[in-house]
């Protein structure tokens, strides 16, 4: 069978360390393993060395971006929001009529074993489900069985200093894909809309870009959900705007409730966002990070705001010792 190496080696060796070039490619820096030790990648039923992790060039995940994935954090050896992520993974698969050849429980066991084998204490897991090997035609019915692989490694989306100084973001000229065409709630392998937005922000010397829907309402950033703070109230786009229902987004909203901070989901435009007292982003890789420059203008005086700092502090407290796996 003709095969092609997956991007695992690139993920291991190609992590960007410059702020504006940082991507979410994990690196093998597991603290209990030798730095030169190979990652153990789970490939459809067995763990193999990363240089042996291969998929077919005829896999529709490669040919057409046909499949779905999740990104999951590990904190102090615990898999943060494991069940929530796995439920979303299976919901994404169902939405694109992709039958997963394993149960949620079976894959959860795989993730736990992968964390153990790779010595991950604080790290990142990437489970991927592809449509599987098929023909060169687009018809998914020609792919008899889905392919599944799991990477357990490390991730750094933004450097530590970004959480002290905040991010620079811009408004993306490219709109978010219309949810009637491809629902952003599906975390699919087809990320080109997000990628081109990311390219735009990088070319502008910024970390992220805010994507609007066709109606001009704020949806999300290229890889993160977005929030703003006004007069002590936290606001985030309603899912109707067309965005991913982020696991960290929901967790941040729970933190707001627990701390007694008002939090609201609603539809809003760019003008209201730019009038905010604070802006912050959330995501599995980003966690909670402040925005201090938006389209060249300072937000919250050009420093992280007090509400954002409070939420980040509580997030780190809750994940540092006994991270929830629900």
KOLVOVO-139237 format. One record per residue (C-alpha): residue number from 1; residue in one letter; x, y, z. Coordinates in steps of 0.05 Angstrom, whole numbers, plus 32768, in hexadecimal, padded with zeros to 4 digits. Last residue first. Example, Ala and Ser with C-alpha at 12.3 -4.5 7.8 and 13.67 -1.06 7.14 Angstrom:
residues 2
i->2 | aa->S | east->8111 | north->7FEB | up->808F;
i->1 | aa->A | east->80F6 | north->7FA6 | up->809C;
***
This chain:
residues 326
i->326 | aa->X | east->7EC5 | north->813C | up->828D;
i->325 | aa->X | east->7F10 | north->8137 | up->8298;
i->324 | aa->X | east->7F16 | north->8171 | up->82C9;
i->323 | aa->X | east->7F5E | north->8186 | up->82D8;
i->322 | aa->X | east->7F73 | north->8173 | up->831E;
i->321 | aa->X | east->7FB4 | north->8198 | up->832D;
i->320 | aa->X | east->7FC5 | north->81CE | up->82FA;
i->319 | aa->X | east->7F83 | north->81D1 | up->82D4;
i->318 | aa->X | east->7F57 | north->81F6 | up->8307;
i->317 | aa->X | east->7F8E | north->8226 | up->831D;
i->316 | aa->X | east->7FA2 | north->8235 | up->82D6;
i->315 | aa->X | east->7F5A | north->8246 | up->82C3;
i->314 | aa->X | east->7F52 | north->8270 | up->8302;
i->313 | aa->X | east->7F8F | north->8299 | up->82F1;
i->312 | aa->X | east->7F79 | north->82A1 | up->82A9;
i->311 | aa->X | east->7F35 | north->82B9 | up->82BF;
i->310 | aa->X | east->7F52 | north->82ED | up->82EE;
i->309 | aa->X | east->7F84 | north->8305 | up->82BA;
i->308 | aa->X | east->7F4B | north->830E | up->8288;
i->307 | aa->X | east->7F22 | north->8335 | up->82BA;
i->306 | aa->X | east->7F5D | north->8361 | up->82CB;
i->305 | aa->X | east->7F6F | north->8373 | up->8284;
i->304 | aa->X | east->7FAF | north->835F | up->8260;
i->303 | aa->X | east->7FD7 | north->839D | up->824B;
i->302 | aa->X | east->7FD2 | north->83CC | up->8210;
i->301 | aa->X | east->7FA5 | north->83FD | up->8235;
i->300 | aa->X | east->7F6C | north->83CB | up->8238;
i->299 | aa->X | east->7F70 | north->83C2 | up->81EC;
i->298 | aa->X | east->7FA3 | north->83E9 | up->81C4;
i->297 | aa->X | east->7F96 | north->83F9 | up->817A;
i->296 | aa->X | east->7FBC | north->83DA | up->8140;
i->295 | aa->X | east->7F82 | north->83B0 | up->8127;
i->294 | aa->X | east->7F7A | north->8395 | up->816D;
i->293 | aa->X | east->7FB3 | north->8399 | up->81A0;
i->292 | aa->X | east->7FB0 | north->837F | up->81E7;
i->291 | aa->X | east->7F8E | north->833B | up->81DE;
i->290 | aa->X | east->7F91 | north->8310 | up->821C;
i->289 | aa->X | east->7F9B | north->82C5 | up->821E;
i->288 | aa->X | east->7F71 | north->828D | up->823B;
i->287 | aa->X | east->7F86 | north->8246 | up->8227;
i->286 | aa->X | east->7FA8 | north->8252 | up->81E4;
i->285 | aa->X | east->7FB1 | north->8208 | up->81D3;
i->284 | aa->X | east->7F6C | north->81F1 | up->81E8;
i->283 | aa->X | east->7F4D | north->8234 | up->81D6;
i->282 | aa->X | east->7F3A | north->8277 | up->81F3;
i->281 | aa->X | east->7F45 | north->82BE | up->81DD;
i->280 | aa->X | east->7F41 | north->82FF | up->8205;
i->279 | aa->X | east->7F29 | north->8346 | up->81FA;
i->278 | aa->X | east->7F24 | north->837D | up->822F;
i->277 | aa->X | east->7F00 | north->83BF | up->8238;
i->276 | aa->X | east->7EDA | north->83B4 | up->81F7;
i->275 | aa->X | east->7ECA | north->83E9 | up->81C3;
i->274 | aa->X | east->7EED | north->83C1 | up->818D;
i->273 | aa->X | east->7EBE | north->8387 | up->8198;
i->272 | aa->X | east->7E81 | north->83B4 | up->8193;
i->271 | aa->X | east->7E99 | north->83D1 | up->8152;
i->270 | aa->X | east->7EA9 | north->838C | up->8135;
i->269 | aa->X | east->7E63 | north->8371 | up->813C;
i->268 | aa->X | east->7E3A | north->834C | up->816F;
i->267 | aa->X | east->7E10 | north->830D | up->8178;
i->266 | aa->X | east->7E08 | north->82F6 | up->81BF;
i->265 | aa->X | east->7E23 | north->82C8 | up->81F5;
i->264 | aa->X | east->7E26 | north->82E8 | up->823A;
i->263 | aa->X | east->7E52 | north->82E4 | up->8278;
i->262 | aa->X | east->7E4A | north->8308 | up->82BA;
i->261 | aa->X | east->7E85 | north->82FB | up->82E9;
i->260 | aa->X | east->7E70 | north->82D7 | up->8329;
i->259 | aa->X | east->7EB1 | north->82B0 | up->832D;
i->258 | aa->X | east->7E8F | north->826D | up->8322;
i->257 | aa->X | east->7E66 | north->8289 | up->82E8;
i->256 | aa->X | east->7EA4 | north->82A7 | up->82C7;
i->255 | aa->X | east->7EC9 | north->8265 | up->82D0;
i->254 | aa->X | east->7E8F | north->8241 | up->82AE;
i->253 | aa->X | east->7E95 | north->8271 | up->8273;
i->252 | aa->X | east->7EDF | north->8263 | up->826F;
i->251 | aa->X | east->7ED0 | north->8218 | up->826E;
i->250 | aa->X | east->7E9F | north->8222 | up->8234;
i->249 | aa->X | east->7ED3 | north->8247 | up->820C;
i->248 | aa->X | east->7F07 | north->8213 | up->821F;
i->247 | aa->X | east->7EDB | north->81DE | up->81FF;
i->246 | aa->X | east->7ECF | north->820A | up->81C3;
i->245 | aa->X | east->7E8C | north->8208 | up->81A0;
i->244 | aa->X | east->7EAC | north->8218 | up->815D;
i->243 | aa->X | east->7E8E | north->8255 | up->813B;
i->242 | aa->X | east->7E55 | north->826C | up->8110;
i->241 | aa->X | east->7E34 | north->82AB | up->812B;
i->240 | aa->X | east->7DFC | north->827F | up->8145;
i->239 | aa->X | east->7E2D | north->8264 | up->8179;
i->238 | aa->X | east->7E25 | north->82A6 | up->819D;
i->237 | aa->X | east->7E63 | north->82D1 | up->819E;
i->236 | aa->X | east->7E83 | north->82DE | up->81E2;
i->235 | aa->X | east->7E76 | north->8312 | up->8217;
i->234 | aa->X | east->7E94 | north->831B | up->825D;
i->233 | aa->X | east->7E74 | north->8352 | up->8288;
i->232 | aa->X | east->7E9E | north->8380 | up->82B4;
i->231 | aa->X | east->7E8D | north->83C0 | up->828F;
i->230 | aa->X | east->7EA0 | north->839F | up->824C;
i->229 | aa->X | east->7ECA | north->8360 | up->8246;
i->228 | aa->X | east->7ED5 | north->833D | up->8204;
i->227 | aa->X | east->7ED9 | north->82F4 | up->81EF;
i->226 | aa->X | east->7EF6 | north->82CF | up->81B4;
i->225 | aa->X | east->7EFB | north->8285 | up->81A1;
i->224 | aa->X | east->7F3E | north->826E | up->8186;
i->223 | aa->X | east->7F5F | north->8252 | up->8148;
i->222 | aa->X | east->7F4E | north->8282 | up->8110;
i->221 | aa->X | east->7F28 | north->82B1 | up->813E;
i->220 | aa->X | east->7EDE | north->82AD | up->814B;
i->219 | aa->X | east->7E9A | north->82C4 | up->8131;
i->218 | aa->X | east->7E93 | north->8310 | up->8134;
i->217 | aa->X | east->7E57 | north->8326 | up->810C;
i->216 | aa->X | east->7E5F | north->8343 | up->80C6;
i->215 | aa->X | east->7E23 | north->831E | up->80AA;
i->214 | aa->X | east->7E50 | north->82EF | up->8082;
i->213 | aa->X | east->7E73 | north->82DB | up->80C2;
i->212 | aa->X | east->7EAE | north->8300 | up->80DF;
i->211 | aa->X | east->7EF3 | north->82E4 | up->80ED;
i->210 | aa->X | east->7F21 | north->8304 | up->8120;
i->209 | aa->X | east->7F6A | north->82F9 | up->8110;
i->208 | aa->X | east->7FA3 | north->82DF | up->813B;
i->207 | aa->X | east->7FEC | north->82E9 | up->814E;
i->206 | aa->X | east->7FFD | north->8327 | up->8126;
i->205 | aa->X | east->8034 | north->833D | up->80F7;
i->204 | aa->X | east->8003 | north->834C | up->80BF;
i->203 | aa->X | east->801D | north->8311 | up->8097;
i->202 | aa->X | east->8010 | north->82E6 | up->80D4;
i->201 | aa->X | east->7FC8 | north->82FF | up->80D9;
i->200 | aa->X | east->7FBA | north->82F2 | up->808F;
i->199 | aa->X | east->7FDA | north->82AC | up->8092;
i->198 | aa->X | east->7FAE | north->829D | up->80CE;
i->197 | aa->X | east->7F70 | north->82B1 | up->80A7;
i->196 | aa->X | east->7F88 | north->8284 | up->806E;
i->195 | aa->X | east->7F90 | north->824B | up->80A0;
i->194 | aa->X | east->7F4B | north->8255 | up->80BE;
i->193 | aa->X | east->7F28 | north->824F | up->807B;
i->192 | aa->X | east->7F57 | north->8216 | up->8069;
i->191 | aa->X | east->7F46 | north->81ED | up->80A6;
i->190 | aa->X | east->7F27 | north->81AF | up->8084;
i->189 | aa->X | east->7F39 | north->817A | up->80B7;
i->188 | aa->X | east->7EF6 | north->8187 | up->80D7;
i->187 | aa->X | east->7EE3 | north->81A1 | up->811B;
i->186 | aa->X | east->7E99 | north->81A5 | up->810B;
i->185 | aa->X | east->7E7B | north->81E0 | up->8130;
i->184 | aa->X | east->7E95 | north->820A | up->80F7;
i->183 | aa->X | east->7E59 | north->81F1 | up->80CF;
i->182 | aa->X | east->7E6B | north->81EB | up->8086;
i->181 | aa->X | east->7E3D | north->820A | up->8052;
i->180 | aa->X | east->7E05 | north->8222 | up->807F;
i->179 | aa->X | east->7E39 | north->8236 | up->80B2;
i->178 | aa->X | east->7E55 | north->8268 | up->8081;
i->177 | aa->X | east->7EA1 | north->8263 | up->8081;
i->176 | aa->X | east->7EBF | north->829B | up->80AA;
i->175 | aa->X | east->7ECC | north->82DA | up->8082;
i->174 | aa->X | east->7F10 | north->82EC | up->8065;
i->173 | aa->X | east->7F27 | north->8333 | up->8074;
i->172 | aa->X | east->7F3C | north->831E | up->80B9;
i->171 | aa->X | east->7F39 | north->8353 | up->80EF;
i->170 | aa->X | east->7F7C | north->8357 | up->8112;
i->169 | aa->X | east->7F9D | north->833C | up->8150;
i->168 | aa->X | east->7FD8 | north->834C | up->817D;
i->167 | aa->X | east->7FDD | north->8321 | up->81BB;
i->166 | aa->X | east->7FE8 | north->832F | up->8205;
i->165 | aa->X | east->8025 | north->8346 | up->822C;
i->164 | aa->X | east->8027 | north->8314 | up->8266;
i->163 | aa->X | east->8005 | north->82D9 | up->8243;
i->162 | aa->X | east->802E | north->82E7 | up->8205;
i->161 | aa->X | east->806D | north->82E0 | up->8230;
i->160 | aa->X | east->8060 | north->8295 | up->8238;
i->159 | aa->X | east->8066 | north->8289 | up->81EC;
i->158 | aa->X | east->8026 | north->827D | up->81C3;
i->157 | aa->X | east->800D | north->823D | up->81A4;
i->156 | aa->X | east->803B | north->820E | up->81CA;
i->155 | aa->X | east->802B | north->81C5 | up->81C5;
i->154 | aa->X | east->8045 | north->8182 | up->81DD;
i->153 | aa->X | east->803B | north->8139 | up->81C9;
i->152 | aa->X | east->8005 | north->8104 | up->81C5;
i->151 | aa->X | east->7FF1 | north->80F5 | up->817D;
i->150 | aa->X | east->7FB4 | north->80C9 | up->816E;
i->149 | aa->X | east->7FA1 | north->80A7 | up->812D;
i->148 | aa->X | east->7F5F | north->8090 | up->810F;
i->147 | aa->X | east->7F4E | north->807B | up->80C8;
i->146 | aa->X | east->7F06 | north->8072 | up->80B2;
i->145 | aa->X | east->7EF2 | north->8034 | up->808C;
i->144 | aa->X | east->7ED3 | north->8024 | up->8048;
i->143 | aa->X | east->7EE8 | north->8065 | up->8025;
i->142 | aa->X | east->7EC5 | north->8063 | up->7FE1;
i->141 | aa->X | east->7E85 | north->807D | up->8002;
i->140 | aa->X | east->7EAC | north->80BD | up->8010;
i->139 | aa->X | east->7EA4 | north->80D1 | up->7FC6;
i->138 | aa->X | east->7EDB | north->8104 | up->7FB6;
i->137 | aa->X | east->7EFD | north->80D9 | up->7F81;
i->136 | aa->X | east->7F46 | north->80C5 | up->7F88;
i->135 | aa->X | east->7F2F | north->8084 | up->7FA8;
i->134 | aa->X | east->7F2A | north->8072 | up->7FF1;
i->133 | aa->X | east->7F54 | north->806C | up->8030;
i->132 | aa->X | east->7F35 | north->8089 | up->806E;
i->131 | aa->X | east->7F03 | north->80C0 | up->807D;
i->130 | aa->X | east->7F34 | north->80D9 | up->80B1;
i->129 | aa->X | east->7F2D | north->80DA | up->80FC;
i->128 | aa->X | east->7F62 | north->80FF | up->8123;
i->127 | aa->X | east->7F72 | north->80FF | up->816E;
i->126 | aa->X | east->7FA4 | north->8137 | up->8180;
i->125 | aa->X | east->7FBC | north->8136 | up->81C8;
i->124 | aa->X | east->7FE3 | north->816D | up->81EB;
i->123 | aa->X | east->8013 | north->8174 | up->8224;
i->122 | aa->X | east->8020 | north->817A | up->826E;
i->121 | aa->X | east->8034 | north->8138 | up->828D;
i->120 | aa->X | east->8040 | north->8111 | up->824D;
i->119 | aa->X | east->806E | north->80D5 | up->8255;
i->118 | aa->X | east->8062 | north->80BE | up->820E;
i->117 | aa->X | east->8048 | north->8079 | up->8222;
i->116 | aa->X | east->801C | north->8096 | up->8259;
i->115 | aa->X | east->7FFC | north->80CC | up->822F;
i->114 | aa->X | east->7FF1 | north->8099 | up->81F7;
i->113 | aa->X | east->7FD0 | north->8068 | up->8228;
i->112 | aa->X | east->7F9F | north->809E | up->823F;
i->111 | aa->X | east->7F8F | north->80B1 | up->81F8;
i->110 | aa->X | east->7F84 | north->8069 | up->81E4;
i->109 | aa->X | east->7F56 | north->805E | up->821F;
i->108 | aa->X | east->7F2D | north->809A | up->820A;
i->107 | aa->X | east->7F2B | north->807C | up->81C4;
i->106 | aa->X | east->7F0B | north->803C | up->81DE;
i->105 | aa->X | east->7EDA | north->8063 | up->820A;
i->104 | aa->X | east->7EC3 | north->808E | up->81D0;
i->103 | aa->X | east->7EB6 | north->804F | up->81A7;
i->102 | aa->X | east->7EE0 | north->803B | up->816B;
i->101 | aa->X | east->7ED5 | north->8033 | up->8121;
i->100 | aa->X | east->7EBD | north->807B | up->811A;
i->99 | aa->X | east->7E88 | north->8082 | up->80E3;
i->98 | aa->X | east->7E8E | north->80C4 | up->80BD;
i->97 | aa->X | east->7E4C | north->80E2 | up->80AA;
i->96 | aa->X | east->7E68 | north->812A | up->80AB;
i->95 | aa->X | east->7E3E | north->813E | up->80E8;
i->94 | aa->X | east->7E4A | north->80FA | up->8108;
i->93 | aa->X | east->7E95 | north->8104 | up->8106;
i->92 | aa->X | east->7E8F | north->8149 | up->8125;
i->91 | aa->X | east->7E62 | north->812D | up->815B;
i->90 | aa->X | east->7E96 | north->80F6 | up->8168;
i->89 | aa->X | east->7ECC | north->812A | up->8171;
i->88 | aa->X | east->7E9F | north->8155 | up->819C;
i->87 | aa->X | east->7E91 | north->811B | up->81CA;
i->86 | aa->X | east->7EDB | north->810C | up->81CE;
i->85 | aa->X | east->7EEB | north->8154 | up->81E1;
i->84 | aa->X | east->7EB6 | north->8156 | up->8217;
i->83 | aa->X | east->7ECD | north->8112 | up->8232;
i->82 | aa->X | east->7F16 | north->8128 | up->8237;
i->81 | aa->X | east->7F09 | north->816C | up->8257;
i->80 | aa->X | east->7F52 | north->8170 | up->826C;
i->79 | aa->X | east->7F79 | north->812F | up->8267;
i->78 | aa->X | east->7F9C | north->8129 | up->82AA;
i->77 | aa->X | east->7FE7 | north->811E | up->82AF;
i->76 | aa->X | east->7FF5 | north->8161 | up->82CF;
i->75 | aa->X | east->7FCE | north->8184 | up->8299;
i->74 | aa->X | east->7FC2 | north->8161 | up->8256;
i->73 | aa->X | east->7FA0 | north->818B | up->8220;
i->72 | aa->X | east->7F73 | north->8172 | up->81E8;
i->71 | aa->X | east->7F71 | north->8185 | up->819E;
i->70 | aa->X | east->7F3A | north->8161 | up->8177;
i->69 | aa->X | east->7F34 | north->8147 | up->8130;
i->68 | aa->X | east->7F06 | north->813E | up->80F5;
i->67 | aa->X | east->7F06 | north->811F | up->80B0;
i->66 | aa->X | east->7F07 | north->812F | up->8066;
i->65 | aa->X | east->7F40 | north->8160 | up->805A;
i->64 | aa->X | east->7F3A | north->814D | up->8010;
i->63 | aa->X | east->7F76 | north->8123 | up->7FFB;
i->62 | aa->X | east->7F97 | north->811A | up->803F;
i->61 | aa->X | east->7F58 | north->810B | up->8067;
i->60 | aa->X | east->7F40 | north->80E6 | up->802A;
i->59 | aa->X | east->7F75 | north->80B2 | up->8034;
i->58 | aa->X | east->7F92 | north->809F | up->7FF0;
i->57 | aa->X | east->7FD9 | north->80B4 | up->8004;
i->56 | aa->X | east->7FD1 | north->807E | up->8039;
i->55 | aa->X | east->7FE4 | north->808D | up->8081;
i->54 | aa->X | east->8026 | north->8085 | up->80A5;
i->53 | aa->X | east->8040 | north->8084 | up->80ED;
i->52 | aa->X | east->8081 | north->805D | up->80E8;
i->51 | aa->X | east->80AD | north->809A | up->80F5;
i->50 | aa->X | east->8081 | north->80AB | up->8130;
i->49 | aa->X | east->808F | north->8068 | up->8151;
i->48 | aa->X | east->8051 | north->803B | up->8152;
i->47 | aa->X | east->8016 | north->8032 | up->8182;
i->46 | aa->X | east->7FE0 | north->8003 | up->8169;
i->45 | aa->X | east->7F97 | north->8001 | up->8155;
i->44 | aa->X | east->7F8D | north->8036 | up->8120;
i->43 | aa->X | east->7FD0 | north->8059 | up->8126;
i->42 | aa->X | east->7FE1 | north->806F | up->816D;
i->41 | aa->X | east->8021 | north->8098 | up->816A;
i->40 | aa->X | east->805A | north->808B | up->819A;
i->39 | aa->X | east->8089 | north->80C6 | up->8198;
i->38 | aa->X | east->80D2 | north->80B9 | up->818A;
i->37 | aa->X | east->8106 | north->80C3 | up->81BF;
i->36 | aa->X | east->813A | north->80F8 | up->81B0;
i->35 | aa->X | east->8128 | north->8124 | up->81EB;
i->34 | aa->X | east->812B | north->80E7 | up->8219;
i->33 | aa->X | east->80E7 | north->80DE | up->823B;
i->32 | aa->X | east->80CC | north->80F5 | up->827E;
i->31 | aa->X | east->80C3 | north->813D | up->826C;
i->30 | aa->X | east->809F | north->8132 | up->8229;
i->29 | aa->X | east->80BD | north->8164 | up->81F8;
i->28 | aa->X | east->80A5 | north->8146 | up->81B7;
i->27 | aa->X | east->8087 | north->8181 | up->8194;
i->26 | aa->X | east->803F | north->8192 | up->8184;
i->25 | aa->X | east->802D | north->81BC | up->8147;
i->24 | aa->X | east->7FFC | north->81F3 | up->815B;
i->23 | aa->X | east->801E | north->822B | up->8136;
i->22 | aa->X | east->804B | north->8263 | up->814D;
i->21 | aa->X | east->8065 | north->8290 | up->8116;
i->20 | aa->X | east->8054 | north->82D1 | up->8137;
i->19 | aa->X | east->8071 | north->82BF | up->817A;
i->18 | aa->X | east->80B0 | north->829D | up->8161;
i->17 | aa->X | east->80B7 | north->8257 | up->817D;
i->16 | aa->X | east->809B | north->8230 | up->8142;
i->15 | aa->X | east->8095 | north->81E5 | up->814D;
i->14 | aa->X | east->80B4 | north->81C0 | up->8113;
i->13 | aa->X | east->80D6 | north->8183 | up->8130;
i->12 | aa->X | east->809F | north->815A | up->814F;
i->11 | aa->X | east->8065 | north->8175 | up->8125;
i->10 | aa->X | east->808E | north->816C | up->80E6;
i->9 | aa->X | east->809C | north->8124 | up->80FA;
i->8 | aa->X | east->8052 | north->8119 | up->8107;
i->7 | aa->X | east->803A | north->8136 | up->80C5;
i->6 | aa->X | east->8027 | north->80F2 | up->80AB;
i->5 | aa->X | east->8056 | north->80CB | up->8080;
i->4 | aa->X | east->8039 | north->80B3 | up->803F;
i->3 | aa->X | east->8023 | north->806E | up->802A;
i->2 | aa->X | east->801B | north->8044 | up->7FED;
i->1 | aa->X | east->8000 | north->8000 | up->8000;
***
